Amino acid sequence: MSDDAFYMYDGVVKKMPCSVQDYVFDDISYTNKNDIAVGLNTAFNEIIWYYPSASATQIDRGVAYNYLENTWYTVSLGRTTWLGAYVYELPIATEYNASTTANVSTILDLQLVRLLFMSKRQVITKQMVRLFLRFYRQVR
């Protein structure tokens, strides 16, 4: 993704034809372009770029390219991070929320999510359960 088009590399850099290019680049926040995030969703053969629209200060839109079907589409999702299913069984994404302040409770919720994802791949140890219960009791 450049300032005005999408490109691919297959030994040579090539501009990609994009059916939603005007929609994306006519309403993108160039002031916040450093916030743009990209992710790979292998379950649906997609590359997804998340970007802030011109009127936004945070990411609020996305554009996806399905590389098997050679199709483009847009989404209204504000993902700020993306970890594809190549690390865990399912992809993990986050969204910025201006009304939420990071604290022990929100971090604990992330730890619980991480614990649940880990439980699908390995046995939860007694130490992990004790750690979780200790934090849970402190914030509840």
Residue pairs with C-beta under 8 A, 6 or more apart in sequence:
1 7
1 36
1 38
1 49
1 51
3 25
3 30
3 33
4 25
5 15
5 16
5 18
5 21
5 25
6 15
6 16
6 18
6 21
6 65
7 13
7 14
7 15
7 16
8 14
8 16
16 65
18 24
18 65
18 72
19 71
19 72
20 63
20 72
20 73
20 74
23 74
24 51
24 61
24 63
24 74
27 53
27 54
28 51
28 52
28 53
28 54
29 51
29 52
29 53
29 54
29 55
29 56
29 57
32 52
32 56
32 57
32 58
33 51
33 52
35 51
35 52
35 58
35 59
35 80
36 49
36 50
36 51
36 52
36 59
37 49
37 50
37 59
37 79
37 80
37 81
37 82
38 47
38 48
38 49
38 50
38 82
39 47
39 48
39 50
39 79
39 82
39 83
39 84
39 91
39 93
40 46
40 47
40 48
40 82
40 84
40 86
41 47
41 48
41 64
41 84
41 85
41 91
42 84
42 85
42 86
43 85
43 91
44 66
45 66
45 67
45 68
45 69
46 64
46 65
46 66
46 67
47 64
47 65
47 67
48 62
48 63
48 64
48 65
48 75
48 79
48 82
49 62
49 63
49 64
50 59
50 61
50 62
50 77
50 78
50 79
50 80
50 82
51 59
51 61
51 62
51 63
52 58
52 59
52 60
52 61
53 60
53 61
58 78
58 80
58 96
58 98
59 78
59 79
59 80
59 96
60 76
60 77
60 78
61 74
61 75
61 76
61 77
61 78
62 74
62 75
62 76
62 77
62 79
63 72
63 73
63 74
63 75
64 72
64 73
64 74
64 75
65 71
65 72
66 72
66 73
77 95
78 95
78 96
79 93
79 94
79 95
80 94
80 95
80 96
81 93
81 94
82 91
82 92
82 93
83 91
83 92
83 93
84 91
85 91
88 117
88 120
88 121
89 117
89 120
89 121
90 117
92 113
92 117
100 106
104 135
104 138
104 139
105 139
108 135
108 136
108 139
111 132
111 135
112 132
115 124
115 128
115 132
118 124
118 128
